[in-house]
Amino acid sequence: DLNITKARIKNLTGIRIKVVQELKDKLGKKINIDPSSGAIRLPSSVLFAVGSFEIKPEAKKQLKETLEPYFAVLLGDKNIKDNIDRIIIEGHTDSDGSYMNNLDLSQKRALSVMTFIYSWDEKRNPLLQTYLSANGRSYSDRIFKNGVEDKEASRRIEIKFSLSNKKAIEEIETFLQRKE
């Protein structure tokens, strides 16, 4: 009984690995996917002019070509979708300027990407409303190389997902109730 429950819980905790592999298979070499988290990073310089939160017109086609397959993997497969808790669009800045101004800019950039995603297919919007959120992080998660901030790399949009642990918790609770 314990071994069966352990196997089920292990399977549920292996979901992230399965999702990351599926993302790699579907996106191929088109975009770099973080092997541990499944997140993708999009440089702000490609998407936005300096100090702006409006997506550059020339970036929209590439953004859509990158994100559509990403969302198709996360939301198109029922087994994966059932384990997704949230898909987060995060805006990040470098440390130039004040924290609050950068927080405002990073939030507006994340919201611009989210608005762009919502413009693709209005029939999908109720599904997106269940999963998609946008956050600004200002310069709270900068990228450093050799101990020095890499300002270009720090300015980015990250798309990541979090998994729901509801099924694992239910398995544990069911197992514990049987033992009482």
N, C-alpha and C positions, 0 to 999 in steps of 0.2 A: 504493500500500500504506500509506504513512504517512498520507495524507489520510483513508483509510477508518478507520484506527485512531484518528486524531484525532477524527473524527466520532463514533465509538463512545464514546470516552472523554468527549467533550463531552456526549453524550446521557446518559451515566451521571451526570455531575456536575450535570445539570439536573433530576435526580430530586427534589431538595428543593423546587424551584420548582413542579414538578408536584404534589407531595404537598400543599404549602401551598395551592395553588389548589383542589385537590380538597376539602380541609378547609373552605375558604371556601365552596365551592359547596354542600357537604352541611350545614354548620352555619348558613349564611346569616348573618343579623344576630343570631342567638341568643347568640353568644359572640364576644368579641374574640380574634382569632388574631393573634399576632405575625407580620407579613408576611415577616420575614426568616428566622425560625427555625421557625415553625409551632407554637410553644408557646402554651399557654393559661394564664392566671393566674386563680386563684380566691381572693377575699379571705378571710382567716382569720376575720374577724368574722362572715361569713355561715355558715361551717362549724363554728366552735368558740367556746365561751365563753372568756373571758380565762383563760389559764393551763391550759386543758383540752385534752386530745387526743381526746376523744370527740365524734364528729360529732353536731351538733344534730339531733334527730329531724326537725324541720321543713326541714332543709337536704338531707336524703337524696333526696327526689324530684327536686329541681332538679339535684343533683349527678349523679344517674343520667341525667337527660334531657340533660345537657351532655356527659357522658363516653361514653355508649353510642355516639352517632354518631361521636365522635372515634376511638374504638377500632374502630368498624366500617370507617372509612376506612383506618386504618393496618393492620388485620389482616384485613379482609374482602376486599380486592382483592389477588390473588396477585402482580401486578406491583409493587405498593407493598410488601406484606409481605416479598417476597424481597429488598428493599433496606433493610429496617429492621434495625438492629443491636439497639437497645434502646429501650424506652419508660420514661422515668424520671419518678417522682413525687417532687418535691422540696418539702420543708417549709422555710419561711423565717420568721425572727422579726425583730423590731426589736432595738435595742441595749439595751433595758431589761433589767437583770439580767446575770448572768455568762454568758460565752460557753458554758461547759459546760452550765449549766442550760438555756440556749436550744437548744443542740445536742440535748440529750435530748428537749426538748419538740418541736422541729422534726422529729426522727426519729420520734417517736411519732405525730405528726400525719400524716406521710407514710405510715406503716405503717397507721394507721387508715383512710386513704383506700384504700390497697391492699387491706386486708381487706374493706372495703365492696365494692370492685370484684369481688373473688373470690366474694362472696356472691350475685352476680347469676345465675350459670349455671355450675354445677360442671362441666358437660361442656366448657366453654371453658378451665378452669383449666390443663390441660397446655399449651395454647397460650400462656396468660398467663405460665406459669412460664418459658417460653423467652425472653420479651421484657421482662417487667415487673420493675422494681426500685424500691425506695423509699430515699430519702436525706434526711437532715437536714442543713441548711446553716447552722443557727444564724443569726447576723447577718452572715455573711461576704459577702452579696450584697444589701446594703440598697439602697433606692431613695431618691434624693435629688431634691428640687425646690428650685431657686434656692440650691443649696449646703447645704440643710438636710435632714436625714433626714425623709422622709415615713413616719412610724411605721405609719400605717394601711396604706399601700401596701406597706411592707416585710414586714408580716405576711401571708403568703400561701402558697398551694400552687400550684406550677407543674407542669404536665404537659407534657413535651417528649419528643422522639424524637431519636435519633441514627441516622444512616444508615451502613450497612455500605459499606466501600470495597473489598470483596473482588473484585467484578466488574471494577472499574477497574484494580485491581492485576493481576488475571489478564490483562486486555487488554494492559497495559504489558509484563508478563513475556513473554507470547506474542510480542508485537512485537519485544522485545529478543532473544529466542531466535532468531527468524527472521533477525535481522541479524548474528548471530554466525557 
